[in-house]
Amino acid sequence: MTRLWAHRPQLLHLGLFSGAYVLGGGFAQLLAIVPGTGISIWPPSGLFIATLVLAPRSSWPWWVLAGCFAELVGNFVWFHNSVPAALLIYTGNALGAVFGSWLVNRVCGRPVQQETLQQVLAFVLLGAGVAPIFSATVGAATVAFVMQSQTFIGAWILFWIGDATGVLIVAPLAVVVFQNWRRGAHFSAARWLEAGALAVIFIAVSALSLGGYLPFAYIIMPPLLWAGVRFEFKGAAVMLVLLALVTAAFTISGASQFAGDAGSQRNKQIMLQLFLGISAFSALIVAAISRQHQQAVLTLRQSERSLRELVQTLPVQIWCTTPEGNPTYFSQQFRDFVGFNVEEKDGDGVSRLSSVLSAILHPDDLAVVTARFAHSVKTGEPFALKHRQRRFDGQYRWVETRAAAMRDGQGAIVQWNGVSLDIDDQVQAEDSLRHASVKLTQATQAASLAELSASIAHEVNQPLAAIVANSHACQRWLGTEPPNMERAKLTVERITRDANTAADVVSRIRALFRRTPDVRSSEDVNRLISEVCRLMSDKTATPAIRIVMNLESDLPSVAVDRIQVQQLLVNLIRNGMEAMDTASGGARTLQIRSCRDGSDAIRVEVRDSGTGFKEVERAFAPFFTTKPNGMGMGLAICRSIIESHGGRLWAANNETRGATVAFTLRLAN
């Protein structure tokens, strides 16, 4: 009970509802022309459903109680039926209103909006079609079996049509009033003038029609539908109420087409109800269609405005052409970029496309762009090209232009839509990045070769030392009496051999710095490994570190750049030794292994017993290092060297300790 009391409506609203209910009953009594029924249309049914549809469901009991009170008052004032009969008739009215409102809310949702044809049809069919079945059944049974004034079937038809007509005429107006109670009609002066003229015309036509001065009653349809089209739901609701009032006035006075003798009263009553019901139904449907059309037009205009604003604010130049390639539209961004209106370039004997392209494209790009776009227009293929376009200040900037054909349902091209995007800053950045990348590559290679050069110096020093020693020996052989020419000749040959070896080493180092093409030769991997180990013998000649070579014999040759592969091996061996320097405990052994890897490659593994990799997946990333003074380029360069030879380079931590770095080289054949 407390919860029910908490959801009670305002007393003023309940009072207004009850008063309107009583007045609606009086209006129905005035239109009653069939003895024993007391009604022709029942406006309270429309008021009841409109109220419940818009009111919270928790407050429905209060409206039902207010309706019951109004029904008893109306019965006392207008109908003078017995109280049991009045309560039975109201029970049917309440059941119809509650069930009809529940159906309308279920289908149309809350709050109910009469915005689309579907919503109006649901309101009409459920509120004016289904709901009156309850009230007509209970009311006809009361009239037939309690009051015994008519047959059940005859009374049921009159009750159902009367309740349905009441819903069609009153419910739309009630919904409009309830939903716009605090909002005024925002019409211009012209609209108010049109509304006034329409009301006068409608009342005049209705009076002439119902008074018998015009051939048939339905001639009121044109102005009624005019109201539905021009003023939508509100206009239709107001005109229906005016129609009901004019009809009531003429019926009461006896001048209406629907008034007649006692024998034709029933048929006249049904014709009156059908006239009002058909008029109301037609007006509401037309108003719904008009509203839906207006909503569609408004949505379309909003979409067009949004699209226009989007096109004007996008940081791209948008343009359109006909299927033949003649320009039809250029966005404001395009016009601002080029600094002129395209129409200014129209000339006699020259197409707009040619004049525009000649004015905005770089001379070196004009022919290419024209030919490519002509090809797209001819074949229907999308257009995409980067070119230089003249800006309003005369500067040529790189733009990327793309265009695609818009087609109809049959696949025919309707128009071409294109965009041009200023990418000059991106192109300049890419050029700068490319130059920086080249310089970085050279710098990192030089930095890596700085350490390699120290190791290679040992190899260069060996032939140079041999040359010096052999030169002294040659002098001694030539200084003997007699000179030993055979020994001196043999010594000179050794000097020549050692000089060529030193020159080869120096030339390969210079080739790396000069960026000359790689010179690859067929090499023995095992011999390269042995040479590198000899090169680094001064660093590996320590009792703390032992190098173990497990080289498979009779391996086929590989086609490699000898110096680059030596650089690779030096880096891997040095990394393994440095990793073992920081390891504590255990034997420090560096294992180098070579073997076949499938049928077309040789695999080389360098395995240390150091600390291993903490992040194996990042080991080959440029500038990633775990050394305090490292550059993070050693393994990245190694991978670059191997990939340039068509091989693979990878690393993995050992199961016990340390890590293994392995690579493959393709066979020479």
GUTOR-279067 format. One record per residue (C-alpha): residue number from 1; x, y, z. Coordinates in Angstrom, 1 decimal. Example, Ala and Ser with C-alpha at 12.3 -4.5 7.8 and 13.67 -1.06 7.14 Angstrom:
% residues 2
   seq       c1       c2       c3
     1     12.3     -4.5      7.8
     2     13.7     -1.1      7.1
***
This chain:
% residues 669
   seq       c1       c2       c3
     1      0.0      0.0      0.0
     2      2.9      2.4      0.8
     3      4.5      1.7     -2.5
     4      1.2      2.3     -4.3
     5      0.7      5.6     -2.5
     6      4.3      6.7     -3.4
     7      3.4      6.4     -7.1
     8      0.2      8.4     -7.1
     9     -0.1     11.1     -9.7
    10     -0.7     14.7     -8.9
    11     -4.2     15.4     -7.6
    12     -4.6     18.2    -10.3
    13     -3.9     15.7    -13.1
    14     -6.3     13.2    -11.7
    15     -9.0     15.9    -11.4
    16     -8.4     17.0    -15.0
    17     -8.6     13.4    -16.2
    18    -11.8     12.8    -14.4
    19    -13.4     16.0    -15.7
    20    -12.4     15.3    -19.3
    21    -13.8     11.8    -18.9
    22    -17.1     13.1    -17.7
    23    -17.3     15.7    -20.5
    24    -16.4     13.0    -23.1
    25    -19.3     10.9    -21.9
    26    -21.6     13.9    -22.3
    27    -20.3     14.4    -25.8
    28    -21.1     10.7    -26.6
    29    -24.6     11.1    -25.2
    30    -25.2     14.1    -27.5
    31    -24.3     12.1    -30.6
    32    -26.4      9.1    -29.6
    33    -29.3      8.6    -32.0
    34    -30.0      4.9    -31.4
    35    -32.3      4.4    -28.3
    36    -30.9      2.1    -25.7
    37    -27.2      2.6    -26.3
    38    -26.5      6.1    -25.2
    39    -23.5      6.5    -27.4
    40    -22.3      6.8    -31.0
    41    -18.6      7.5    -30.3
    42    -16.9      7.1    -26.9
    43    -14.2      9.8    -26.4
    44    -13.3      8.5    -22.9
    45    -11.8      5.4    -24.5
    46     -9.3      7.5    -26.4
    47     -8.5      9.6    -23.3
    48     -8.1      6.5    -21.2
    49     -5.6      4.8    -23.5
    50     -3.6      8.0    -24.2
    51     -3.2      8.6    -20.5
    52     -2.1      5.0    -19.7
    53      0.2      4.8    -22.6
    54      2.2      7.9    -21.4
    55      1.8      7.4    -17.6
    56      4.2      5.2    -15.6
    57      2.8      1.7    -15.2
    58      3.1      1.9    -11.4
    59      0.5      4.7    -11.5
    60     -2.1      2.9    -13.6
    61     -4.2      1.8    -10.5
    62     -4.8      5.5     -9.7
    63     -5.9      6.3    -13.2
    64     -8.3      3.3    -13.1
    65     -9.8      4.5     -9.9
    66    -10.1      8.1    -11.2
    67    -11.8      6.7    -14.3
    68    -14.2      4.6    -12.2
    69    -15.2      7.8    -10.2
    70    -15.7      9.7    -13.5
    71    -17.8      6.9    -14.9
    72    -20.1      6.9    -11.9
    73    -20.4     10.7    -12.1
    74    -21.1     10.6    -15.8
    75    -23.7      7.9    -15.3
    76    -25.5     10.1    -12.8
    77    -25.4     13.2    -15.0
    78    -25.9     11.8    -18.5
    79    -26.9      8.1    -18.7
    80    -29.0      7.3    -15.6
    81    -28.2      3.6    -15.7
    82    -28.2      1.4    -12.6
    83    -25.0      1.4    -10.6
    84    -24.3     -2.3    -11.3
    85    -24.7     -1.7    -15.1
    86    -22.5      1.4    -15.0
    87    -19.8     -0.6    -13.1
    88    -20.0     -3.5    -15.5
    89    -19.7     -1.2    -18.5
    90    -16.7      0.6    -16.9
    91    -15.0     -2.7    -16.1
    92    -15.0     -3.4    -19.9
    93    -13.7      0.1    -20.6
    94    -10.9     -0.3    -18.1
    95     -9.9     -3.8    -19.3
    96     -9.8     -2.5    -22.9
    97     -7.7      0.6    -22.0
    98     -5.2     -1.4    -19.8
    99     -4.7     -4.2    -22.2
   100     -4.5     -1.8    -25.2
   101     -2.0      0.4    -23.5
   102      0.1     -2.6    -22.5
   103      0.2     -3.8    -26.1
   104      1.0     -0.3    -27.5
   105      3.9      0.1    -25.0
   106      5.1     -3.4    -25.7
   107      5.3     -2.8    -29.5
   108      6.2      0.9    -29.7
   109      8.3      1.2    -26.5
   110      8.3      3.9    -23.9
   111      7.9      6.8    -24.3
   112      5.4      6.3    -27.2
   113      6.4      8.5    -30.2
   114      4.2      8.9    -33.2
   115      7.1      9.5    -35.6
   116      6.9      6.6    -38.1
   117      4.1      4.8    -40.1
   118      4.9      1.6    -38.1
   119      4.3      3.3    -34.8
   120      1.0      4.9    -35.9
   121     -0.2      1.7    -37.4
   122      0.6     -0.1    -34.2
   123     -1.2      2.5    -32.1
   124     -4.2      2.4    -34.4
   125     -4.5     -1.4    -34.8
   126     -3.8     -2.2    -31.1
   127     -5.5      0.8    -29.4
   128     -8.4      1.2    -31.8
   129     -8.7     -2.3    -33.1
   130     -7.8     -4.8    -30.4
   131     -8.6     -2.9    -27.1
   132    -12.2     -2.1    -27.9
   133    -12.9     -5.9    -28.2
   134    -12.9     -6.1    -24.4
   135    -15.1     -3.0    -23.8
   136    -17.5     -3.9    -26.6
   137    -17.9     -7.5    -25.3
   138    -18.6     -6.5    -21.7
   139    -20.7     -3.5    -22.7
   140    -22.8     -5.4    -25.2
   141    -23.4     -8.2    -22.6
   142    -24.5     -5.6    -20.1
   143    -26.9     -4.0    -22.5
   144    -28.3     -7.3    -23.7
   145    -28.5     -9.4    -20.6
   146    -28.7     -6.8    -17.7
   147    -30.5     -3.9    -19.2
   148    -32.2     -6.0    -21.9
   149    -32.5     -3.1    -24.3
   150    -30.7     -4.5    -27.4
   151    -29.4     -7.8    -28.8
   152    -25.8     -8.7    -28.0
   153    -24.6     -8.7    -31.6
   154    -26.3     -5.4    -32.5
   155    -25.0     -3.7    -29.4
   156    -21.5     -5.2    -29.8
   157    -21.1     -3.7    -33.2
   158    -22.1     -0.3    -32.0
   159    -19.9     -0.5    -29.0
   160    -16.8     -1.7    -30.9
   161    -17.1      1.0    -33.6
   162    -17.9      3.7    -31.1
   163    -14.9      2.8    -28.9
   164    -12.6      2.5    -31.9
   165    -13.7      5.9    -33.3
   166    -13.2      7.5    -29.9
   167     -9.7      6.2    -29.8
   168     -8.9      7.4    -33.3
   169    -10.3     10.9    -32.7
   170     -9.3     11.6    -29.1
   171     -6.2      9.6    -28.4
   172     -4.0     11.5    -31.0
   173     -5.0     14.9    -29.7
   174     -4.5     13.7    -26.1
   175     -1.0     12.4    -26.9
   176     -0.2     15.7    -28.6
   177     -1.4     17.7    -25.6
   178      0.3     15.6    -23.0
   179      3.7     15.5    -24.8
   180      3.6     19.2    -25.6
   181      2.0     20.6    -22.5
   182      4.9     22.9    -21.7
   183      6.1     23.5    -25.2
   184      4.4     26.0    -27.5
   185      4.0     25.7    -31.3
   186      7.0     27.3    -32.9
   187      5.4     28.4    -36.2
   188      6.3     31.3    -38.4
   189      3.7     33.9    -39.3
   190      3.2     32.3    -42.7
   191      2.6     28.9    -41.0
   192      0.0     30.4    -38.6
   193     -1.7     32.1    -41.6
   194     -1.8     28.7    -43.4
   195     -3.1     26.9    -40.3
   196     -5.9     29.5    -39.9
   197     -6.9     29.4    -43.5
   198     -6.9     25.6    -43.4
   199     -9.1     25.6    -40.3
   200    -11.7     28.0    -41.9
   201    -11.8     26.0    -45.1
   202    -12.1     22.7    -43.3
   203    -15.0     23.9    -41.1
   204    -16.7     25.4    -44.1
   205    -16.4     22.2    -46.2
   206    -17.5     20.1    -43.2
   207    -20.5     22.2    -42.6
   208    -21.6     22.2    -46.3
   209    -20.9     18.5    -46.5
   210    -22.8     17.4    -43.4
   211    -25.6     19.9    -44.0
   212    -26.3     18.2    -47.3
   213    -25.2     21.1    -49.6
   214    -22.4     19.0    -51.1
   215    -23.0     15.6    -52.7
   216    -21.3     13.4    -50.1
   217    -19.7     13.7    -46.7
   218    -16.2     12.4    -47.7
   219    -15.6     15.6    -49.6
   220    -13.9     16.8    -46.4
   221    -11.0     14.5    -47.1
   222     -8.8     16.9    -49.1
   223     -8.5     19.6    -46.4
   224     -8.2     16.9    -43.7
   225     -5.4     15.2    -45.6
   226     -3.9     18.7    -46.3
   227     -3.6     19.2    -42.5
   228     -2.0     15.7    -42.1
   229      0.6     16.4    -44.8
   230      1.5     20.0    -43.8
   231      1.1     19.8    -40.1
   232      1.6     16.1    -39.6
   233      0.3     14.4    -36.4
   234     -0.7     17.6    -34.6
   235     -2.6     19.0    -37.6
   236     -4.5     15.7    -38.1
   237     -5.4     15.5    -34.4
   238     -6.8     19.1    -34.3
   239     -8.8     18.7    -37.5
   240    -10.3     15.4    -36.3
   241    -11.5     17.1    -33.1
   242    -13.0     19.9    -35.2
   243    -14.7     17.4    -37.5
   244    -16.2     15.6    -34.4
   245    -17.5     18.9    -33.1
   246    -19.0     20.0    -36.4
   247    -20.5     16.5    -36.8
   248    -22.0     16.7    -33.3
   249    -23.5     20.1    -33.9
   250    -25.2     19.0    -37.1
   251    -26.3     15.7    -35.7
   252    -27.8     17.3    -32.6
   253    -29.7     19.8    -34.7
   254    -31.0     17.1    -36.9
   255    -29.6     18.7    -40.1
   256    -26.9     16.1    -40.6
   257    -26.9     13.5    -43.3
   258    -26.7     10.9    -40.4
   259    -30.0     11.9    -38.8
   260    -33.1     10.2    -40.0
   261    -36.3      8.4    -39.1
   262    -36.6      5.7    -36.5
   263    -36.3      2.9    -39.0
   264    -33.0      4.0    -40.4
   265    -31.4      5.2    -37.1
   266    -29.2      2.1    -36.7
   267    -27.8      2.3    -40.2
   268    -27.3      6.0    -39.8
   269    -25.5      5.4    -36.5
   270    -23.1      2.9    -38.1
   271    -22.6      5.2    -41.1
   272    -21.8      8.1    -38.7
   273    -19.3      6.0    -36.8
   274    -17.7      4.7    -40.0
   275    -17.5      8.2    -41.4
   276    -15.6      9.5    -38.4
   277    -13.5      6.3    -38.1
   278    -12.4      6.3    -41.7
   279    -11.7     10.0    -41.7
   280     -9.6      9.6    -38.6
   281     -7.8      6.5    -39.8
   282     -7.0      8.2    -43.2
   283     -5.8     11.4    -41.6
   284     -3.5      9.6    -39.1
   285     -2.0      7.4    -41.8
   286     -1.3     10.4    -44.1
   287      0.1     12.3    -41.1
   288      2.4      9.4    -40.3
   289      3.6      9.1    -43.9
   290      4.2     12.8    -44.0
   291      6.1     12.7    -40.7
   292      8.2      9.8    -41.9
   293      8.9     11.6    -45.1
   294      9.9     14.8    -43.3
   295     12.1     12.7    -41.0
   296     13.8     11.1    -44.0
   297     14.3     14.4    -45.7
   298     15.6     15.9    -42.5
   299     18.0     13.0    -42.0
   300     19.1     13.2    -45.6
   301     19.8     17.0    -45.2
   302     21.7     16.4    -42.0
   303     23.7     13.6    -43.7
   304     24.4     15.9    -46.6
   305     25.4     18.7    -44.2
   306     27.6     16.4    -42.2
   307     29.2     15.0    -45.4
   308     29.7     18.5    -46.7
   309     31.3     19.6    -43.4
   310     33.4     16.4    -43.4
   311     34.6     17.0    -47.0
   312     35.4     20.7    -46.2
   313     37.4     19.8    -43.0
   314     39.3     16.7    -44.2
   315     43.0     17.5    -44.8
   316     42.9     16.2    -48.3
   317     41.9     17.7    -51.7
   318     38.8     16.0    -53.0
   319     37.6     16.2    -56.6
   320     35.1     14.5    -58.9
   321     34.8     14.1    -62.7
   322     32.3     12.7    -65.1
   323     32.7      9.2    -66.5
   324     34.6     10.8    -69.4
   325     37.1     12.5    -67.0
   326     35.7     16.1    -67.2
   327     36.0     17.8    -63.7
   328     32.7     18.6    -62.0
   329     33.7     19.3    -58.4
   330     36.7     20.5    -56.5
   331     36.7     20.9    -52.7
   332     37.6     24.1    -51.0
   333     40.9     22.5    -49.8
   334     41.8     21.9    -53.5
   335     40.9     25.5    -54.4
   336     42.9     26.9    -51.5
   337     45.9     24.8    -52.4
   338     46.1     25.8    -56.0
   339     45.0     29.4    -55.3
   340     42.4     29.8    -58.0
   341     38.9     28.7    -59.0
   342     38.9     26.0    -61.6
   343     36.3     27.7    -63.6
   344     38.8     30.5    -64.3
   345     40.8     28.0    -66.4
   346     38.0     27.3    -68.9
   347     39.1     28.2    -72.4
   348     37.9     27.9    -75.9
   349     39.0     24.7    -77.6
   350     40.7     23.3    -74.4
   351     39.0     21.0    -72.0
   352     38.8     21.9    -68.4
   353     40.8     18.8    -67.4
   354     43.7     19.8    -69.7
   355     43.7     23.4    -68.6
   356     43.7     22.4    -64.9
   357     46.4     19.8    -65.2
   358     48.6     22.2    -67.2
   359     48.2     24.8    -64.5
   360     48.9     22.7    -61.4
   361     51.3     19.9    -62.5
   362     55.0     20.0    -62.7
   363     56.1     20.0    -66.4
   364     58.0     16.8    -65.9
   365     55.0     15.0    -64.5
   366     52.3     16.3    -66.8
   367     52.6     13.7    -69.5
   368     52.7     10.8    -67.1
   369     49.7     11.9    -65.0
   370     47.6     12.7    -68.2
   371     48.4      9.3    -69.7
   372     47.8      7.3    -66.5
   373     44.5      9.1    -65.8
   374     43.3      8.6    -69.5
   375     44.1      4.9    -69.1
   376     42.0      4.7    -66.0
   377     39.1      6.5    -67.6
   378     39.3      4.1    -70.5
   379     39.6      0.9    -68.6
   380     37.9      1.7    -65.3
   381     41.0      0.8    -63.3
   382     41.7      2.7    -60.1
   383     44.2      5.6    -60.5
   384     47.1      6.0    -58.1
   385     50.3      8.1    -58.6
   386     52.7     10.3    -56.8
   387     53.6     13.5    -58.5
   388     54.5     17.2    -58.0
   389     51.7     19.8    -57.8
   390     52.0     23.5    -57.9
   391     50.9     25.3    -54.7
   392     49.4     28.8    -54.7
   393     52.8     30.3    -53.8
   394     54.4     28.7    -56.9
   395     56.2     26.0    -55.0
   396     55.9     22.5    -56.3
   397     55.1     19.9    -53.6
   398     54.8     16.1    -53.8
   399     51.2     14.8    -53.6
   400     49.7     11.4    -53.8
   401     46.6     11.2    -55.9
   402     44.2      8.3    -55.9
   403     40.9      8.0    -57.8
   404     38.3      5.3    -58.1
   405     35.2      4.9    -60.2
   406     31.7      5.0    -58.6
   407     29.4      2.6    -60.4
   408     25.6      2.0    -60.5
   409     23.8     -1.3    -60.0
   410     24.6     -2.4    -63.5
   411     28.3     -1.7    -63.1
   412     28.3      1.4    -65.3
   413     30.6      4.2    -64.2
   414     28.6      7.1    -62.8
   415     31.5      9.4    -61.9
   416     35.1      9.4    -60.7
   417     36.0     10.4    -57.1
   418     39.5     11.3    -56.3
   419     41.7     12.6    -53.5
   420     45.1     14.3    -53.5
   421     47.1     14.2    -50.3
   422     50.1     16.5    -49.7
   423     53.0     14.1    -48.9
   424     55.9     16.5    -49.5
   425     57.0     16.5    -45.9
   426     56.9     12.7    -45.9
   427     59.0     12.5    -49.1
   428     61.5     14.9    -47.7
   429     61.7     12.9    -44.4
   430     62.1      9.7    -46.3
   431     65.0     11.2    -48.4
   432     66.6     12.4    -45.2
   433     66.2      9.0    -43.6
   434     67.6      7.3    -46.6
   435     70.7      9.5    -46.5
   436     71.1      9.0    -42.8
   437     70.7      5.3    -43.2
   438     73.5      5.2    -45.7
   439     75.8      7.3    -43.5
   440     74.9      5.2    -40.5
   441     75.7      2.0    -42.4
   442     79.1      3.3    -43.4
   443     79.8      4.6    -39.9
   444     78.8      1.4    -38.2
   445     80.9     -0.7    -40.6
   446     83.9      1.6    -40.1
   447     83.4      1.3    -36.3
   448     83.2     -2.4    -36.4
   449     86.2     -2.7    -38.8
   450     88.3     -0.6    -36.4
   451     88.6     -3.5    -34.1
   452     88.9     -5.9    -37.0
   453     91.8     -3.9    -38.4
   454     93.7     -4.4    -35.2
   455     93.4     -8.2    -35.7
   456     94.1     -8.0    -39.4
   457     97.2     -6.0    -38.7
   458     98.7     -9.1    -37.2
   459     98.2    -10.9    -40.5
   460     99.6     -8.0    -42.4
   461    102.5     -7.9    -39.9
   462    103.4    -11.5    -40.5
   463    104.1    -11.2    -44.3
   464    105.9     -7.8    -43.7
   465    108.1     -9.4    -41.0
   466    108.8    -12.3    -43.4
   467    109.7     -9.8    -46.1
   468    112.2     -8.1    -43.8
   469    113.7    -11.4    -42.7
   470    113.9    -12.7    -46.3
   471    115.5     -9.4    -47.4
   472    118.2     -9.7    -44.8
   473    118.7    -13.3    -45.9
   474    119.0    -12.3    -49.5
   475    121.6     -9.7    -48.6
   476    123.6    -12.4    -46.8
   477    123.4    -14.8    -49.7
   478    124.5    -12.1    -52.2
   479    127.3    -11.0    -49.9
   480    129.0    -14.4    -49.8
   481    132.0    -15.1    -52.0
   482    131.0    -16.3    -54.4
   483    127.3    -15.1    -54.2
   484    124.8    -17.9    -53.7
   485    122.4    -17.0    -56.5
   486    120.1    -20.0    -56.1
   487    119.4    -19.2    -52.5
   488    119.1    -15.5    -53.2
   489    116.6    -16.2    -56.0
   490    114.5    -18.5    -53.7
   491    114.5    -15.8    -51.1
   492    113.3    -13.1    -53.6
   493    110.4    -15.4    -54.6
   494    109.4    -15.6    -50.9
   495    109.5    -11.8    -50.6
   496    107.2    -11.5    -53.6
   497    104.7    -14.0    -52.2
   498    104.6    -12.3    -48.8
   499    104.2     -8.9    -50.4
   500    101.2    -10.1    -52.5
   501     99.6    -11.5    -49.3
   502     99.9     -8.2    -47.5
   503     98.6     -6.3    -50.6
   504     95.6     -8.5    -50.8
   505     94.7     -7.9    -47.1
   506     95.1     -4.2    -47.5
   507     93.1     -4.1    -50.8
   508     90.1     -5.9    -49.2
   509     90.0     -3.5    -46.3
   510     90.1     -0.5    -48.6
   511     87.3     -2.1    -50.7
   512     85.1     -2.3    -47.6
   513     85.5      1.4    -46.9
   514     85.1      2.4    -50.5
   515     81.8      0.5    -50.9
   516     83.1     -1.3    -53.9
   517     81.1     -4.3    -55.1
   518     81.6     -7.6    -53.2
   519     84.2     -9.9    -54.8
   520     83.2    -13.4    -53.9
   521     85.4    -16.4    -54.5
   522     85.2    -20.1    -53.8
   523     86.6    -20.7    -50.3
   524     87.2    -23.5    -47.9
   525     85.3    -22.7    -44.7
   526     87.7    -24.7    -42.5
   527     90.7    -22.8    -43.9
   528     88.9    -19.5    -43.1
   529     88.2    -20.6    -39.6
   530     91.8    -21.6    -39.1
   531     93.1    -18.4    -40.5
   532     90.9    -16.3    -38.1
   533     92.1    -18.4    -35.2
   534     95.7    -17.6    -36.2
   535     94.8    -14.0    -36.5
   536     93.5    -13.9    -33.0
   537     96.2    -16.2    -31.5
   538     97.5    -13.3    -29.5
   539     94.2    -12.9    -27.7
   540     93.4    -16.6    -27.4
   541     96.9    -17.5    -26.2
   542     95.9    -17.5    -22.6
   543     95.7    -20.5    -20.2
   544     92.2    -19.3    -19.0
   545     90.5    -19.8    -22.4
   546     90.9    -22.8    -24.7
   547     89.7    -22.9    -28.3
   548     88.6    -26.3    -29.6
   549     87.9    -26.7    -33.3
   550     85.7    -29.6    -34.5
   551     85.8    -29.2    -38.3
   552     84.3    -31.8    -40.6
   553     86.7    -32.8    -43.3
   554     86.1    -32.8    -47.0
   555     83.5    -30.0    -46.8
   556     82.6    -28.5    -50.2
   557     83.6    -24.9    -51.0
   558     81.4    -21.9    -50.5
   559     81.1    -18.7    -52.5
   560     81.8    -15.9    -50.1
   561     83.6    -12.6    -49.6
   562     86.6    -13.8    -47.7
   563     87.2    -10.6    -45.7
   564     83.5    -10.2    -44.7
   565     83.3    -13.8    -43.5
   566     86.6    -13.3    -41.5
   567     85.0    -10.2    -40.0
   568     82.0    -12.3    -39.0
   569     84.1    -15.0    -37.4
   570     86.3    -12.5    -35.6
   571     83.1    -10.8    -34.1
   572     81.6    -14.1    -33.0
   573     84.9    -15.5    -31.4
   574     85.6    -12.2    -29.7
   575     82.0    -12.1    -28.3
   576     82.3    -15.6    -27.0
   577     85.6    -14.8    -25.3
   578     84.2    -11.6    -23.7
   579     81.2    -13.6    -22.5
   580     83.5    -16.1    -20.8
   581     85.6    -13.3    -19.2
   582     82.6    -12.3    -17.1
   583     81.7    -15.9    -16.1
   584     82.8    -17.3    -12.8
   585     83.8    -20.9    -12.3
   586     84.0    -23.8    -14.7
   587     86.1    -24.5    -17.7
   588     86.3    -21.7    -20.3
   589     86.2    -23.4    -23.6
   590     85.3    -21.9    -27.0
   591     84.1    -24.6    -29.4
   592     84.0    -24.0    -33.2
   593     82.3    -26.6    -35.3
   594     81.6    -26.9    -39.0
   595     79.4    -29.5    -40.7
   596     77.0    -30.0    -43.6
   597     73.5    -28.4    -43.3
   598     71.3    -30.3    -45.7
   599     72.4    -30.7    -49.3
   600     73.1    -27.1    -50.2
   601     74.7    -25.4    -47.2
   602     77.4    -25.6    -44.5
   603     76.7    -24.7    -40.9
   604     79.2    -23.2    -38.6
   605     78.7    -23.0    -34.8
   606     80.5    -21.0    -32.2
   607     79.7    -22.3    -28.7
   608     81.0    -20.6    -25.5
   609     80.7    -21.4    -21.8
   610     79.9    -17.9    -20.7
   611     76.8    -16.3    -19.2
   612     74.5    -16.7    -22.2
   613     72.0    -14.2    -23.6
   614     69.4    -12.6    -21.3
   615     67.2    -11.6    -24.3
   616     68.0    -13.8    -27.2
   617     65.3    -12.3    -29.4
   618     66.9     -8.9    -29.2
   619     70.5    -10.0    -29.6
   620     70.6     -9.1    -33.3
   621     68.7     -5.8    -33.0
   622     70.8     -2.8    -34.0
   623     72.2     -0.7    -31.1
   624     71.2     -3.3    -28.5
   625     74.2     -4.3    -26.3
   626     74.9     -5.5    -22.8
   627     78.5     -4.3    -22.9
   628     79.4     -1.1    -21.0
   629     81.3      0.3    -24.0
   630     79.6     -1.6    -26.8
   631     77.9     -0.1    -29.8
   632     75.3     -2.8    -30.3
   633     76.2     -3.2    -34.0
   634     78.4     -6.3    -34.0
   635     75.7     -9.0    -34.3
   636     73.5     -6.8    -36.4
   637     76.4     -6.5    -39.0
   638     77.0    -10.2    -38.7
   639     73.4    -11.0    -39.6
   640     73.6     -8.5    -42.5
   641     76.7    -10.2    -43.8
   642     75.1    -13.7    -43.6
   643     71.9    -12.5    -45.2
   644     73.8    -10.9    -48.1
   645     75.3    -14.3    -48.7
   646     71.9    -16.0    -48.7
   647     72.4    -17.7    -45.3
   648     70.8    -17.6    -41.9
   649     72.2    -16.5    -38.5
   650     70.7    -17.4    -35.2
   651     71.5    -17.8    -31.5
   652     70.3    -19.9    -28.6
   653     71.3    -20.4    -24.9
   654     72.9    -23.8    -24.1
   655     71.2    -26.1    -21.7
   656     73.9    -25.9    -19.1
   657     75.7    -22.6    -19.5
   658     76.8    -20.3    -22.3
   659     75.3    -19.7    -25.7
   660     75.7    -20.9    -29.3
   661     75.7    -18.7    -32.3
   662     75.4    -20.5    -35.6
   663     75.2    -19.5    -39.3
   664     74.8    -21.2    -42.6
   665     76.5    -20.5    -46.0
   666     75.3    -21.8    -49.3
   667     77.6    -24.0    -51.4
   668     79.5    -22.5    -54.3
   669     77.6    -24.6    -56.8
***
